[in-house]
Amino acid sequence: MEEPATAPWGLRISDADFKKLKAGFEPQDQDDKYRVSVTDQSQSGTISIHFSRTATRKEFYVLIIKPNDSGSSTGGVEIEAITWEQNKGGIHISEEQGKKEVVLVARHLLECDFDALPEYDVSDMWSHPAAHIRAK
């Protein structure tokens, strides 16, 4: 990433969504725009989920996930933080937009539910205010 930013998230997700994220996604052809890969940070007890563009391998999002301790009764896991690319071709991506985009990609590619979050319209990937071109 050229201009990464990291923010805490604290989003609880289901065990099923965690399994889908851990499984990742390997593109089958050029129509698949994203690759999702996993890095196990065994020493810290966290797992990093990397979302990168297929053609360029440029990372746009990284989710830092803390699996649940085996003794916890709450179930699920927590996305502790997100790192995202703030500069997409001159368009500034805010924390809120970065979170929304990675959820949209994960829902589409991996069929994650993210039950704690509302449904987002896929047009939100391109319709945020910073992406609007203003006529003079």
GROMACS elastic network, one bead per residue, 0.5 to 0.9 nm:
[ bonds ]
;  ai    aj funct       b0    kb
    1     4     6  0.56063   500
    1    58     6  0.67957   500
    1    59     6  0.58993   500
    1    60     6  0.67531   500
    1    61     6  0.88294   500
    1    84     6  0.78580   500
    1    85     6  0.58149   500
    1    86     6  0.86674   500
    1    87     6  0.89232   500
    2    85     6  0.69642   500
    2    86     6  0.82290   500
    2    87     6  0.75214   500
    3    84     6  0.82614   500
    3    85     6  0.56406   500
    3    86     6  0.55076   500
    3    87     6  0.60571   500
    4    60     6  0.84716   500
    4    61     6  0.88811   500
    4    83     6  0.63608   500
    4    84     6  0.54566   500
    4    86     6  0.57920   500
    4    87     6  0.81059   500
    5    82     6  0.81596   500
    5    83     6  0.54113   500
    5    84     6  0.56421   500
    5    85     6  0.66294   500
    5    86     6  0.65235   500
    5    95     6  0.80575   500
    6    62     6  0.89958   500
    6    81     6  0.68409   500
    6    82     6  0.55698   500
    6    84     6  0.66294   500
    6    95     6  0.82761   500
    7    80     6  0.87057   500
    7    81     6  0.55579   500
    7    82     6  0.56111   500
    7    83     6  0.65978   500
    7    84     6  0.88256   500
    7    95     6  0.71974   500
    8    79     6  0.84181   500
    8    80     6  0.57792   500
    8    82     6  0.64423   500
    8    83     6  0.89064   500
    9    78     6  0.84778   500
    9    79     6  0.62430   500
    9    80     6  0.52453   500
    9    82     6  0.65922   500
    9    99     6  0.86922   500
   10    78     6  0.59824   500
   10    79     6  0.56073   500
   10    81     6  0.68733   500
   11    77     6  0.83266   500
   11    78     6  0.54039   500
   11    79     6  0.50918   500
   11    80     6  0.68347   500
   11    81     6  0.85016   500
   11   114     6  0.88599   500
   11   116     6  0.78409   500
   11   117     6  0.89329   500
   12    76     6  0.65589   500
   12    77     6  0.56283   500
   12    79     6  0.63003   500
   12    80     6  0.86669   500
   12   114     6  0.83612   500
   12   116     6  0.74443   500
   13    16     6  0.81780   500
   13    17     6  0.63090   500
   13    18     6  0.68228   500
   13    75     6  0.89068   500
   13    76     6  0.55581   500
   13    77     6  0.55371   500
   13    78     6  0.60252   500
   13    79     6  0.73180   500
   13   113     6  0.84804   500
   13   114     6  0.60091   500
   13   115     6  0.73775   500
   13   116     6  0.74313   500
   14    17     6  0.52243   500
   14    18     6  0.62804   500
   14    19     6  0.87212   500
   14    75     6  0.73509   500
   14    77     6  0.64934   500
   14    78     6  0.87155   500
   14   113     6  0.83638   500
   14   114     6  0.74932   500
   14   115     6  0.80048   500
   15    19     6  0.62234   500
   15    20     6  0.87131   500
   15    75     6  0.72176   500
   15    77     6  0.65920   500
   16    19     6  0.51766   500
   16    20     6  0.63869   500
   16    21     6  0.87658   500
   16    76     6  0.81837   500
   16   112     6  0.79032   500
   16   113     6  0.86573   500
   17    20     6  0.50363   500
   17    21     6  0.61767   500
   17    22     6  0.85564   500
   17    76     6  0.86543   500
   17   110     6  0.84751   500
   17   111     6  0.81397   500
   17   112     6  0.51197   500
   17   113     6  0.65402   500
   17   114     6  0.70882   500
   18    21     6  0.51027   500
   18    22     6  0.60834   500
   18    23     6  0.85594   500
   18    65     6  0.86376   500
   18    67     6  0.85058   500
   18    76     6  0.76879   500
   18    77     6  0.70354   500
   18    78     6  0.89862   500
   18   112     6  0.83727   500
   19    22     6  0.50457   500
   19    23     6  0.60976   500
   19    24     6  0.88303   500
   20    23     6  0.51257   500
   20    24     6  0.66782   500
   20    25     6  0.89668   500
   20   106     6  0.88730   500
   20   110     6  0.59853   500
   20   111     6  0.75459   500
   20   112     6  0.66356   500
   21    24     6  0.53636   500
   21    25     6  0.83761   500
   21    36     6  0.78707   500
   21    37     6  0.84676   500
   21    38     6  0.80399   500
   21    49     6  0.69040   500
   21   106     6  0.76582   500
   21   110     6  0.69004   500
   21   112     6  0.76897   500
   22    36     6  0.88014   500
   22    37     6  0.77509   500
   22    38     6  0.61642   500
   22    39     6  0.89909   500
   22    47     6  0.84020   500
   22    48     6  0.89235   500
   22    49     6  0.71937   500
   23    36     6  0.84222   500
   23    37     6  0.79398   500
   23    38     6  0.78379   500
   23   110     6  0.85439   500
   24    35     6  0.75427   500
   24    37     6  0.50914   500
   24    38     6  0.65843   500
   24    49     6  0.78029   500
   24    50     6  0.86376   500
   24    51     6  0.89783   500
   24   110     6  0.74280   500
   25    34     6  0.78881   500
   25    35     6  0.54992   500
   25    37     6  0.66817   500
   25   109     6  0.73049   500
   25   110     6  0.71519   500
   26    32     6  0.86457   500
   26    34     6  0.81162   500
   26    35     6  0.54247   500
   26    36     6  0.66310   500
   26    37     6  0.78301   500
   26    54     6  0.88280   500
   27    30     6  0.74397   500
   27    31     6  0.81498   500
   27    32     6  0.52775   500
   27    33     6  0.74680   500
   27    34     6  0.68733   500
   27    35     6  0.59240   500
   27    36     6  0.86727   500
   27    54     6  0.69874   500
   28    31     6  0.79538   500
   28    32     6  0.66087   500
   29    32     6  0.57895   500
   29    33     6  0.86974   500
   29    54     6  0.89944   500
   30    33     6  0.67517   500
   30    54     6  0.74402   500
   30    55     6  0.74248   500
   32    35     6  0.78627   500
   32    53     6  0.88513   500
   32    54     6  0.69886   500
   32   109     6  0.88968   500
   33    52     6  0.84396   500
   33    53     6  0.57110   500
   33    54     6  0.52401   500
   33    55     6  0.73274   500
   34    51     6  0.65068   500
   34    52     6  0.55198   500
   34    55     6  0.83735   500
   34    57     6  0.85182   500
   34   105     6  0.81471   500
   34   109     6  0.81792   500
   35    50     6  0.79120   500
   35    51     6  0.58279   500
   35    52     6  0.53210   500
   35    53     6  0.61366   500
   35    54     6  0.55709   500
   35    57     6  0.79066   500
   36    49     6  0.68057   500
   36    50     6  0.55020   500
   36    52     6  0.65560   500
   36    53     6  0.89126   500
   36   106     6  0.87917   500
   36   109     6  0.88208   500
   36   110     6  0.89409   500
   37    48     6  0.83102   500
   37    49     6  0.58371   500
   37    50     6  0.51529   500
   37    51     6  0.67774   500
   37    52     6  0.83087   500
   38    47     6  0.69912   500
   38    48     6  0.56986   500
   38    50     6  0.61250   500
   39    46     6  0.88088   500
   39    47     6  0.58025   500
   39    48     6  0.50238   500
   39    49     6  0.65197   500
   39    50     6  0.77974   500
   40    43     6  0.87482   500
   40    45     6  0.79491   500
   40    46     6  0.66072   500
   40    48     6  0.63775   500
   40    49     6  0.87772   500
   41    44     6  0.56642   500
   41    45     6  0.59101   500
   41    46     6  0.52068   500
   41    47     6  0.54147   500
   41    48     6  0.72204   500
   42    46     6  0.65584   500
   42    47     6  0.76910   500
   43    46     6  0.79194   500
   44    47     6  0.85843   500
   45    65     6  0.88094   500
   45    66     6  0.66114   500
   45    67     6  0.74401   500
   46    64     6  0.65521   500
   46    65     6  0.54805   500
   46    67     6  0.67525   500
   47    63     6  0.80720   500
   47    64     6  0.58627   500
   47    65     6  0.51347   500
   47    66     6  0.65321   500
   47    67     6  0.77640   500
   48    62     6  0.63625   500
   48    63     6  0.55423   500
   48    65     6  0.62199   500
   49    61     6  0.81479   500
   49    62     6  0.54377   500
   49    63     6  0.50238   500
   49    64     6  0.66108   500
   49    65     6  0.77050   500
   50    59     6  0.68258   500
   50    60     6  0.79652   500
   50    61     6  0.60561   500
   50    63     6  0.66758   500
   51    57     6  0.89836   500
   51    58     6  0.85224   500
   51    59     6  0.57657   500
   51    60     6  0.59746   500
   51    61     6  0.51328   500
   51    62     6  0.61833   500
   51    63     6  0.84622   500
   51   102     6  0.79242   500
   51   105     6  0.86093   500
   51   106     6  0.88954   500
   52    55     6  0.89062   500
   52    56     6  0.79703   500
   52    57     6  0.53703   500
   52    58     6  0.51843   500
   52    60     6  0.55923   500
   52    61     6  0.70618   500
   52    62     6  0.88013   500
   53    56     6  0.57023   500
   53    58     6  0.54707   500
   53    59     6  0.64663   500
   53    60     6  0.74434   500
   54    57     6  0.53555   500
   54    58     6  0.78830   500
   55    58     6  0.82176   500
   56    59     6  0.86975   500
   59    62     6  0.76109   500
   59    84     6  0.81012   500
   59    85     6  0.75511   500
   60    83     6  0.80670   500
   60    84     6  0.54064   500
   60    85     6  0.50276   500
   60    86     6  0.85544   500
   60    88     6  0.87262   500
   60    98     6  0.87006   500
   60   102     6  0.86268   500
   61    82     6  0.69514   500
   61    83     6  0.55945   500
   61    85     6  0.66105   500
   61    98     6  0.75955   500
   61    99     6  0.86977   500
   61   101     6  0.88641   500
   61   102     6  0.66512   500
   62    81     6  0.83142   500
   62    82     6  0.56777   500
   62    83     6  0.50296   500
   62    84     6  0.64326   500
   62   102     6  0.87301   500
   63    79     6  0.65419   500
   63    80     6  0.76602   500
   63    81     6  0.60117   500
   63    83     6  0.65521   500
   63    84     6  0.87584   500
   63   102     6  0.87561   500
   64    78     6  0.85789   500
   64    79     6  0.57769   500
   64    80     6  0.55832   500
   64    81     6  0.51610   500
   64    82     6  0.61937   500
   64    83     6  0.81472   500
   65    77     6  0.71615   500
   65    78     6  0.57604   500
   65    80     6  0.55413   500
   65    81     6  0.72888   500
   66    69     6  0.87522   500
   66    77     6  0.62079   500
   66    78     6  0.55229   500
   66    79     6  0.64014   500
   66    80     6  0.64164   500
   67    70     6  0.88266   500
   67    76     6  0.76323   500
   67    78     6  0.66477   500
   67    79     6  0.86539   500
   68    71     6  0.81661   500
   68    72     6  0.66746   500
   68    74     6  0.83007   500
   68    75     6  0.68557   500
   68    76     6  0.64120   500
   68    77     6  0.50450   500
   68    78     6  0.73993   500
   69    72     6  0.55224   500
   69    73     6  0.89546   500
   69    77     6  0.88375   500
   70    73     6  0.82928   500
   70    75     6  0.89920   500
   72    75     6  0.67981   500
   74    77     6  0.87491   500
   78    81     6  0.88556   500
   79    82     6  0.76819   500
   82    95     6  0.85972   500
   82    98     6  0.82700   500
   82    99     6  0.73670   500
   83    95     6  0.88766   500
   83    98     6  0.83621   500
   84    93     6  0.82367   500
   84    94     6  0.89440   500
   84    95     6  0.78408   500
   84    98     6  0.60556   500
   84    99     6  0.82595   500
   84   102     6  0.88219   500
   85    88     6  0.68692   500
   85    92     6  0.87862   500
   85    93     6  0.71673   500
   85    98     6  0.78090   500
   86    91     6  0.78006   500
   86    92     6  0.54486   500
   86    94     6  0.66690   500
   86    95     6  0.82639   500
   86    98     6  0.79442   500
   87    90     6  0.55679   500
   87    91     6  0.55445   500
   87    92     6  0.50221   500
   87    93     6  0.61905   500
   88    91     6  0.50869   500
   88    92     6  0.66128   500
   88    93     6  0.71196   500
   89    92     6  0.84369   500
   91   130     6  0.59173   500
   91   131     6  0.60741   500
   92   130     6  0.63447   500
   92   131     6  0.82281   500
   93    96     6  0.81452   500
   93    97     6  0.59283   500
   93    98     6  0.61506   500
   93   128     6  0.88283   500
   93   130     6  0.76384   500
   94    97     6  0.51183   500
   94    98     6  0.60489   500
   94    99     6  0.86053   500
   95    98     6  0.50892   500
   95    99     6  0.62227   500
   95   100     6  0.85940   500
   96    99     6  0.52824   500
   96   100     6  0.62093   500
   96   101     6  0.86645   500
   97   100     6  0.50120   500
   97   101     6  0.60318   500
   97   102     6  0.86517   500
   97   124     6  0.83222   500
   97   125     6  0.79534   500
   97   128     6  0.76059   500
   98   101     6  0.51668   500
   98   102     6  0.62760   500
   98   103     6  0.86426   500
   99   102     6  0.53979   500
   99   103     6  0.62675   500
   99   104     6  0.86997   500
  100   103     6  0.52465   500
  100   104     6  0.62584   500
  100   105     6  0.87937   500
  100   120     6  0.74217   500
  100   124     6  0.78626   500
  100   125     6  0.78410   500
  101   104     6  0.50786   500
  101   105     6  0.62435   500
  101   106     6  0.86080   500
  101   122     6  0.85842   500
  101   124     6  0.76458   500
  101   125     6  0.58236   500
  102   105     6  0.50918   500
  102   106     6  0.60384   500
  102   107     6  0.84505   500
  103   106     6  0.51003   500
  103   107     6  0.59615   500
  103   108     6  0.84628   500
  103   112     6  0.82362   500
  103   113     6  0.89290   500
  103   114     6  0.75927   500
  103   117     6  0.88661   500
  103   120     6  0.84831   500
  104   107     6  0.51875   500
  104   108     6  0.61253   500
  104   109     6  0.85573   500
  104   119     6  0.87501   500
  104   120     6  0.70107   500
  104   121     6  0.81944   500
  104   122     6  0.66343   500
  104   124     6  0.87470   500
  104   125     6  0.78857   500
  105   108     6  0.51619   500
  105   109     6  0.59041   500
  105   110     6  0.78657   500
  105   122     6  0.89635   500
  106   109     6  0.53126   500
  106   110     6  0.51904   500
  106   111     6  0.65205   500
  106   112     6  0.58733   500
  106   113     6  0.85822   500
  107   110     6  0.56820   500
  107   113     6  0.62712   500
  107   114     6  0.78517   500
  108   111     6  0.55729   500
  108   112     6  0.76408   500
  109   112     6  0.80898   500
  112   115     6  0.87302   500
  113   116     6  0.85506   500
  113   117     6  0.85711   500
  114   117     6  0.57169   500
  114   118     6  0.82616   500
  114   119     6  0.89589   500
  115   118     6  0.74664   500
  115   119     6  0.88661   500
  117   120     6  0.86417   500
  120   123     6  0.83377   500
  120   124     6  0.69533   500
  121   124     6  0.55585   500
  121   125     6  0.81432   500
  122   125     6  0.58964   500
  122   126     6  0.81379   500
  123   126     6  0.56015   500
  123   127     6  0.58294   500
  123   128     6  0.86746   500
  124   128     6  0.60885   500
  125   128     6  0.70169   500
  126   129     6  0.88083   500
  126   131     6  0.64147   500
  126   132     6  0.84619   500
  127   130     6  0.81595   500
  127   131     6  0.62813   500
  127   132     6  0.69594   500
  128   131     6  0.56607   500
  128   132     6  0.71362   500
  129   132     6  0.54930   500
  129   133     6  0.89291   500
  130   133     6  0.81857   500
